[in-house]
């Protein structure tokens, strides 16, 4: 072969190789990036895409592990990585014809928070927390806020980025999620990864995968007509597709949820809907994740186009506790009847953390719930009410118990008297000779004052199942 021809072939080969190398690209989802937190002492998935289908992808982490090798399928790749005990910072290296170093990676505890406006409400909207913002310099708490987006189909990726918690980055972040994360960080002394994916004014239907929801005839019928104008964040599954589905491969410890106000027009299907949402999310993540949620606070819903079933939403939330590994925060004492977005978010976030600390970590002696209605017994002219989570006793703040009512067989409720004997609430009224039912705090704006010994409020409840007239 002539020398110049050999040289030309060599040059062309080098050019082809260079072009291929330039085009080779490894792509990662937004959730896998600098400053992220990985769940400790478990196996996590690291995944992504590549423009080169004929290359091996190698993954190695600086905490010390064997290099993992995988071959992409249709441009997609993933590996299973074992994580160490909490610590860091580390680097994660992903190598092919392209190479990526993910820097400043921490290993700790990762929690997702979702819901509507009371979860979304940023800490800078609450004047009382100005000093909290100034003091929010916690580089081992990492924040990831999912950008609002809708999609009719499940998405592979979303928009957001990990940032260190600082007075600047915390301002537009969920107040509830911040106080939840801070309490975990203070108690566990490990890095915390806090993921927020929320959107104000949205119903739970939009956060439920559509196939799960529409396979249930009751829920499908209940969801009819809620789509609104297109593109609407209210349609079944539309927020799950865009803001939750891209996260389901990311290993998390558990979920916190604050929502319910936008379902108050359809309260009698809400428990069924929440059980379906919890079932679906756990199925998508492939494990029975803890799911802790917030009961909606008292508010004068007559100010918003009339009475709309808030007591029945709270009841449905209480009944959702039949699902295993769930917990509920009661907000009876931290609401504001004039503001649907009450400002006392610190108590809410910390009470969510009580559930996590007691149930998922080693704080087994921590009292994590207020009294929850268990059962009742008619004793002569009185009704005895028994509660779960009353081991520390019951007490009434103030001279008498408010918002307590009793009814006879005529189903007419009258204000009642109540006294405490040990862990039992005894209710009666001179106007009801043969009582059959008791209600506590069963109204939109209930001003409740029953607590346990840990100063956690009792949930509103009723002993009857009578439908409203």
N, C-alpha and C positions, 0 to 999 in steps of 0.2 A: 504494500500500500504506500502510495506517495506520502512523504512527510507532511506536506501541507494539508492533505486530506485527513490524516490521523489527528493533526492539531485541530482541524475544524471540528471533527467528531468530538474530541475531548472538550472543546469550548462549548459546543452545543449541549453536551451531557451536563457540564457544570451549570450552564444556564437553566436547563430543565430542572436540575436538582435545587438550584437557588430559588426558582419560581415556586417549586413545590414547598420548600421550606418557608418561604415568605407567606404562602397561602395557608400553611398549616396553622391551625389556631385551636386552642382549648378554651372552651366557654364554660363558665360556672354560673349557677343560679345566684341571685342577689343575696340569698340568706347565707351562702358560703363565701365569706369574704374576710378581709382584715378586721380585727377587733371582735370577731365572733366568740361566743361561748359554746362549748360542746358539753353535753351531758356527761358527768363523770362516771367512771367505773361501769361502763356498759359497752355495747357495740353500736356505733353510729354509722350512718350511710354518708359517704362522700360521693357526689355524682355530678355529672355535667354532660357536655357535648363536645364533639370535635369535628373539624372540617376534613380530617383525614381518617378514612375508614380502614386503612391498611397500616395501622401503627398500634403498638402496645402503649397503654397508659400506665405509668408507674406512680405510686403514691407512697410517701414516706413522711413521718412526723418526727419532730426533734425531741419528743419525750422518750424516744427509744423504742423502735419497733422494726420488724422486718419489712423490707420494701414489698408492697403489694403490686401485683401486675394484673391488668385486665385488658381484654381486647374489645374494642367498641363494637356494638351491634347497631347497624343503621345509624351510625353517628352518635349513639348514646353509650355512656359507660357509667359504671358505679363500682365502688369497693366498700367492704365492711371493715371499719377501723375500730380496734379496741382502745378505749380511752383510760387513762390512769386516774388516780385519785385527784381531787381538786387541786389546781395549781396553775402555773404558767408565769409569764407568757411563753408560748411556744410558736414554732413555725410549722407549716404544713406545706410540703412540696409536691407538686403535680407535674410530671414530666412526660413529654412525648417528643414530637419534633418541635413542638412549642413547649414552654415551661412557665410555671406560675409558682410564686411563693406567696402563701397566705400568711401574713405577719400578725404578731401580737394576738395570738389565739390563747384564750383562757379555757380552763376546764372547770366546770362547777355544776350549778343547778339551773335548768332552763324551763321557764314557764310562759305559756301563751295566755294573753288576755283578749277577750273579744266581747262584742255586744253593740249597744247603741250609744246614745249621747252621754249617759252618765258614766260609761266606761271611757268614752272618747274625751270627755271634758278635761282640758289641759290644766295643769297646775297654775299657770300664769293667769287664768281666769278667776282665781280665788284670792282676793286681796289678803286674807288672813295668812296665806302661806308665803308671803314675801321673804320672811326670814328662812323658811325651809328651802326656798330656791337658792338663796345666798350660800347656804351651808351644804348644798347638794354636790359636793366634790368627792365622788366615790368612783375612782377609775376602775374598780373591780366589778362595778355594776355596769353592764353593757345594754344599750337600748336599741331596739330595732322596731321602727314604726312603718307599717305597711301603708303604702299610698292607696287612696281610694280608687277603686276600679270595679267595673262590672264586666261580666262575660256570660254569654249564653252557653258556653262550653268550658269544661275544666281546662285550666291553663297550667303550663309547666313552670312558669316563672312569674314574678311580680316585681314591683318597684319598692325599694327601701334600702337602707344601709345600716350597718352596725356603728354605733358611736359610744364613746365613753360618757358616763354620767357626769355632768358638770352643771354649774349654774346656767350656762348658756344652752346646753343641749336639752335640759330637762324642761325648759319653759313650755314647749308645745307638746309635751308628752303627757299621757294619761296620769292624772293625779292618783287615781285608785291603784294603777299599776306601779307607780313610783313608791307609794307607801307600802304596798305589798312587798315589793322587791327589797326595799330598805329594811323592813323587819326581818325578812329571811336572811339578808346579808349580815345584819347585826347579830342575829341569833346563831346562825350556822358558821359564820366566819369563813365563807367560801365565795368565790365569784358567782354572780347571778346574771343570767341572760334573760332579759325581759323583752318579749315580743308582743307588740300591740297591733291588733287588726280589728278595727271598729269603725262604725259609721252611724252617725246620729239619725234618729227617725226611722230606723229600719226594723222590720218585723223578723221574728225568728225564722219564718219561712224562707227568707232570702239567704239565710246562713245554713240551711239544711240542704244536703245534696238532693237535687230534684228527683232522681230515681227512687230514693228512699221515701220521700214525701208523697210522690204521686202514686206509689204502689199501695198507699193506704187510702181507701175511698173516703173516709171521714176527713182526713187532712187535705186531700185533693179538693174536696168540695169546699172546705173552709178557706182554702187559698184562692179560690176563684174570685176574680175581680180585684185583686190587690196589686196587680202589675203597675197601674198608673201609666204615666207617659213614658215613652221609650226614648233613651235607654233608662229604665227605672231600677233603682237599687232595692226595690221591693219584691220583684218577681221571684218565684221559687227557685232556689239554688244559685241565683245570679251572683251573690257575694261569696258564697262558698266557692264557686268556680274560680273566681279571680283573686280572692284574698285569703283563702284557707287551703284549697287544694294544692297550690304550689309549695305548701309547708309540710305536707303530710309525710314526706320522707325524712324530714329533719327531726331528730330525736329530741323529745321534750319530756319533762318530768310530769307535767300536768297542765290543767286548763282552769282559768278563772273567767267568769261570765257575768255581765251586768246588762240585762235587757228585760223587756216585758211591757213597757209603756205602750209600744206601738202595736201590741196584740190585745189591748184592753177591750176592743170592740168584739173580739172573738174569744172571750175568756174560757169558755167551756171546752174548747179543744186544745187549750194551751198545755196542760199537763201531757197529753198525748203527743203533742208536737215536740215538747222538750225531751221527752223520753226517746223520741225518734231521732232528734238531733244528736243527743248523747250517744245513742246506739250507732249512728252513722259515723260520727267522728272517731269513735273508738275502733270501729271496723276499718276505717280508712288508715288510721295509724297502726292498726294491727295489735292493739293491746288495750286493756281496761284502764285507761288513764283516769286519775282522779279528776273530778269535775266539780268545782266549787262555785256557787253562784250567789247573787245578791237579790234579796227580796225587794221589790220596788217600795219606795218610801211613801209615806202619807203625802197627799197633794190634793188640792181642790180641783178635781177634774171637771167640775161644772163650769170652770173658767175656759175649758177647751171643748166647746161644742157638746156640753151636757155630760150627764152620768154615763160612764162607759166601762163598768165592770172591774175597777181596780181591786176591790176586795176579793173577787173571784180569781183574779190573776195571782194575788198573794196566796190564796188557798191552793191554786194549782202548783205554785212554786213549792209550797210546803209538801204537797203530795208527791212532787218529783223526787223527794228523798227516798222513795221506794227503790229507786235505782241504786245498785251497790256503788260504794266509793264515791258518793256525792255528799255535798255539804251546803248549807245555806246560811248566809249572813242576814240577820234581822236588822232593819234600819228604822224600827218604830220610833226610836228616840233621836234620830239624827236627820229627820226629814224637815221640810219647810212647806207648809200648806199653801204658801204663796209663790213657790218656785219649784218647778218640775225638775230643776237641776240643783238640789241642795248642796251646800258648800262643804259640809263636814265629810270630806272624802278621806281624811286620815283615818278616822275610825273604821270606815268601810274597808279600806285596804288592809289595815292591821287585823281586822276580824277575819278577813279571808286568809291572812297569814296564820292565824290561830289554827284554822282547820288543817292547813298544810303541815304546820309544825307538829301538831298532835297526831295526825294520821299518817304522814309520810316520812317523818324524821323521828328523832328520839325524845321529843318533848311530850311523853305520854301522860304526864300529870297535869298538863296545861288544860284549863277549862276553855273549850273552844266554841261552845254554843250557848245561847240563851235557852230558857225553857221552851220546849216544843210539846204541844198537846199530844197526849198519849191515849187516854180513854176517860170515861166518866161513869158515875153511878148515881142513880136517884136514891136518896136516903130520906124518906118522909117528904117534907116540904122543901128540902134542899137538894142541890146537886153538887157532888164532890168531883172535882177535876184533878186528874193525875197527869203529870208531865214527865217527859224525858229531860235529862240535863238539869235536874233540880237537886242533885246530890249536895250542893252547897247551900240548899235551902231556898226559900222564896221570900221576897220582901216587896213591899209597896213603897214607892217614893211618894211622899205626901200623906195627907190624912186618910184618904180613901182611894180605892181602886177606881179608875176612870174607865169609861167605854165598855162596861160590863152589863150585859142584858140577859134576861131570862124570859122564857115563854112557856105557856101551857099548851094543851092540845088545840086551842084556837089559833095557834101560831102567831099570836100578838106578843111582841117583845116589849118589856118594860125595864127601866133602869133597875139595877139590882144592887144589893149589898154583898160584899165579899170579905171574908176573913181567911187567914192562913193558919192551918194547923200542921206544923212540920213541913212536909212537901206537898200538901194537899190544899187546893183552893176550894173553899166552901161558899156556894153562891145561893142566894135566896131573895125573895121579895114578898112583902105582905099582900101584894096584888095578884100573886100567882100561887094558888093553893096546891095545885098538882103539877109541878114543873116537869117539862120533858126536854127542854133544850136550853143551851147557853151559847151566847156569842160574846167574843171579846175583840174589840178593835175592828169590828167588821163594817167599816165605812171608808170612804175616800180619805178623810182628813183626821182619822182617829188619833187622839192624843193619849198614848198608852204609857203606863207607868208601873208595870209588873216586871221584876227582875229576879235573877238568881243571885247567889252569894258572890259571884265573880263580877257583878254589875253588868251582866249582859242581858238585854231585854228579851222578854217573851214574844214569840210570834203571835200575831192575831190568829184567831181560829173560830170555828163554830162546831157544835156537836151534831147539828142537824144536816140534812142534805136537801132541804126544801128549795125548790126553784123559785126565783123571784116572780112576783105576780105582774 
